[in-house]
């Protein structure tokens, strides 16, 4: 069937109207798989801006946890938001992590990218949402494996960094790898080894790696990735000369740095104030009330809660949307903090490591 010039002139403006309607374009893009979005980033700056916007990513992509099984290369993925049907999710529920036929383990998860290791000494950066990975050359003169953390904020840059803390050429050093230059650089400044105890559990927030000191949990350490600067502040472990929390752990959620503190009767969640100036209380959970929500069979083998029972903390736009994800009696459960409700998300079929990796799907390249 032939198309007249008059018909063509009518079709072009209608297409332009659809594509120029920002809200309508977002709704169309939300219905596409992650792999397609990775390709469509190159259509225009406007499309790229929409697709890489963190708010779009949260609406579109599966958000959840990677839970390592006893075998370090086997993982379960538990989706925390039911935005995407399981059959549309790019991530399988269970899988074995491999690169070039070699089994791998996750070291760190940061804003959609996974830092992985193939033992003994190979590093990979992996985006499971678009099935892309990249091998990273090991830091020169590194004979003993130290600790690695990743720094990546797609709202600021498409490039990521890997920070290494360990022995290089016989002495303790800090090295940084940049995806922009594909090179490692050793920091000229010397840092005390003692301060980096616990660095392997560090999380990335606000241009820095944050961790709690292994020997002194009241010490919150911070390494500024951009300026290679190490600072520390005290946590609310000791107030008025008395120890008020015996168990602490750091979390990150939607741009907030959180500190979980647990004692026998309550769970306190603190938020870092602007400018890293100190901690303020955000939530307090009564553990006696929480325990009463659990079925009796779950409570039998649970004398008290510890920080390793908590897999992640999610801060919602509304108070009633904030929740904890916990592992109790072989179940992954969601506890709504304000509503005080409990819901089972996932049943673990075998023993799992207490370590977990928070993940949101991303179209970021590697």
N, C-alpha and C positions, 0 to 999 in steps of 0.2 A: 504494500500500500504506500503510495507516495505521500510525502509530507509537504504541504505548501509552505511558502515563506511566511504567510500569516500565522499558520499553526506554530511554526518554529519560534516566531517572535513572542508568542503567548507562553510557550513552554519555558523558555529561558528565564523570564522574570519570575515565574512561579518557583523554579528551582532556587533562584537567588533569594527569594523571600524565605524559603525554608532554611537555607544555610545561614542566612543573616540573622535569623531568630535565635538568639543566644540560648534561651531556655529550651526551645525545641531541639536544638542541636545537642545539648547536653542529654536530653532524654533519649535521643537516637543513639548517641555514643554509649550510654549506660547499658544498652542492650547488646553490645558487641563483646565478643570474648577478648581476653587480655592480649592474646597474640595479635589480633587484628588492630587493637589500639596501639601496639608497639609500632606497627607499620604506618598507621594513620597520623602518628606524631609528625611525620615529615610533610604532610599535606600543606600546612600553613603554620605561621606563628600562633595564630589564634587557636587552632586545634591543639597544637602542642601545649599551649598554656592551659587549656581546659583539661587535657588528659593527665598532665603532670601535677595539677593542683591537688594538694592533700585532701581537700574536702570531696573532690570527685573520686579520688582513689578509695576513700572510706566508704562512699556510697556504692561503688561499683564492685570492689574486690573482696574476696574472702579474707576474713581476718581471724586469726586463730593461733594455735600453739603447736609447735613441733615437740613431741615427747619422745625422747630416745629410749629404746628398749635396752635389755641387758646387753645385747650385741650392739656395739657402738655405731654400726652403720644402718640399723633398722629403726624406723620412726613411725609414729602415728601422728596424723594431723587432725586436730580437733577444731572445728569451726565454731567461733564464739558468737558470730552474728549470722542469723538465718536470712541474709539478704539474697544469697545466690543458692539455687537448688544444687544439691550434691552432684547431679549429673552435668551441671554446667561449670562446676569448679575446676580450675586447671590443676588442682592439687589432689592426688589420691588420698584416701583415708590412711592406708598403710603403704610403705614403700621401703626399698633398700637404696641407700645413697651410693652411687658409683660414678667415677670419672675414669674414662679410658680403661674400663673393665676392672678398676681397682676400687675396693670398698673405701668409703670416706666417712668422716664424722664432722658434725657441725661444731665450730668453735664459738661463733657469734652470729647473731641476727641483728640487722640494722636497717630499718626503713625499706624493707623489700629485698635486700641483698643478704646472702648467707656467705660467711667466711668459713671455708671448710678445709680439712686437712686429710691427706692420704698419708698414713704412717709409712716411714718415719719422718719425712721432711719435705713433702710437697703441699703447696697451698693452692687453693682454688677459690675464686669468687663466683658465686652461682645465683642466678635469678630463676627459681623454679617456675615462676609464672609464665615466662616466655621460653623456657628450656634453653637458656644460654649460659655458658660458663667460660671462664678464662683461667688458665694456669698462671700463677704469679711466681716469678723466680725468687728463690730463697735469698735472704739477706746475705751478702758476701761475708766471708770469714765467720759465719755462724756455725759452730761445731756442736753446740748443745741447744736443743729446742727450749725457748723461753715461752712467754705468753704473748698472744696476739689478740688485738681488739680492732674493730672496724669503726670508722667515722664517716657517716654519710647522711647528708641532709638534702634531699632532692629539691626542696623549696629554695635552697641557696645556690646549689651547684649540681651539675650532672656528674661531677667527678667525686670519687671517694678516696679515703686514705686508710692505710693499715698501720697500726702502731704496734711495734715490737718492744718488749721489755725483757732483756736477758743478757747472756754473756756473748760478747763479740770480741774477737781477738784477745781473749783471756781476761776481759774486765766487763763489769756490768755497764750496759749501754742502752740508750733509747734510740730506736730507728723508726723512720717513717717512710712508707711507700705511698707514692701518689699515682693514681690512675691516669692523671694528665700527662705526666712525664715518663711513666712506667719505670721509675728508678727509686732505689732506696737511698735515704740520706741519714747518716748518723748524727745525732745531736751533739754539738760541740760542748754543751754544758754537761757536767757530771751530776748525777742524781744518786741519793743514798738508796742502796738496795732495800733496806728495811722498810722504807716508805711504800714500796711496790708490792708488799705482801698482800694479796687479795686482788691484785690487778687482773688476774685471769677471770675474775667474776665481774669485772667492770662493765658499766653500761654507758652508752653515748647519749649525751644531752647537752644542748646549748654550746656546741663547739668544743666539748671536752669529754674525756673519759672519767667517770666517777666510780669509786669503789670504797668499801669499808675495809679498814686495816684488819688483817687476819688475827693478829695478836691483841690489838686494842680496838675493839669494835666501836668504841666511842669516838674514833677518829675517822672522819669522812675526808678522803683524799680526792683531789681533782687535778687532772693533767690537761692543760689547754693545748689542743692539737695544733692550732694555728700559730701559737707563739712559743710552744715548747716550754711552758711554765707550769711548775708544780706548786699547788697550794693545798691547805687543809683547814678544816673547821671541825669543831666538836659537834657531836649529835646530842639529842636530848636524853642520853643514857643516864646522866647524873644530874639531878635537880636538887638544889638546897642541900648538897652534900650527901644525898642518898641515891643509891642505885635503884631506878624505877623500872628499867626494862632489861631483861636478861637475854633477849633474842632480837636481832635486828637484821634488816635486809633492804636493799635499794630496788626500786622499780621505776619505770618510765611509762607514762600514759598520756597521749594526745598533747604533747608539749609540756607536760608537768613532770618534775622529778619528785618522786615519792619515797618516803622512808617508813617502812613497816616496823613497828616495835610491839613486842608481845611480852606480857607477863602472865601470871596465873589467872587473872580475872578479866583482863581486857586486851583488846588489840587496838593500838593507836596508829593512825596513819597521818604522817606529817607531810606537808608540801614545802618545797624550797621556795623562799621568797625571791622576788625580783632582784637581780644583781648578785645572786648567790650570797645574800646577806644573812641567812639563817633559816631555821625551820619554824613553821607554824602549824598548829593542829588543824587537820581537815575533817577527819572522821574518828569516832571512837566506837568500837564494837564490843558489846558486853558478851564475853565468852560463855558465861553461864546461860544466858538466853539463847546463844547460838547453839550450844550443845543440846539444849532441849528440843531443837528443831530436828536433830538427827534421829533416825530410827534406832531403837535400842540395840539391834545387832551391830550397828556401826560404832556405837559408843563403847561396846565391851572391851575392845582392844585399844581404845584411844584414851589414855590417861590425861593428856594435855595437848594443846596445839602448839606447833612450832612453825617458824617461818618457812621451813621447807615444805610444809603442807600447802602453802599459798603459791600457786603457779603464776598468777598475774593479777594486777589491779587495773581496772578500767574506769576512767573518769568520764562520765557522760555529760552531754550538754545540759541536761536537767539532773537535779539531785537524785530523782528516782531511777535514773538510768545507770548510775554508778554501781559497780559490782566487783566482787572478788571471785576468782576462779581457784578452786582448791581441789586437792586430791585427798580423799578420805575413804579408807577401806576399799581401795581399788576402784573407786568411782571418781570421775571428774565432775564437780558440781559447781553451780553458779549461785552465789549469795548476793542478793540485792541489799545494799547497805541500808538505804533509807526505808525500803519497804519491809525489810527483815523476812524475806522469802527465800526458799531454797529450791533449786531445780537441778536434776541430774542431766548432764550433757553427754556423758560418754562412759562406757564401761571398759576398763583396761583388762585385756585378756591374759597378760603376763606381767612379770616384774618390770618396772620402769625406773630409770634413774630419777632422782629428785630434781635434776636439772631440766629446765624447759626453755624453749626459744620462742618468744613472741614474734609473730610474723603478720605482715599485711602485704598482699599481692601488689606488684609494682610493674610499670613498664620501663623501668630504668635499665639501661644497657650496662654491660660489664667491661 
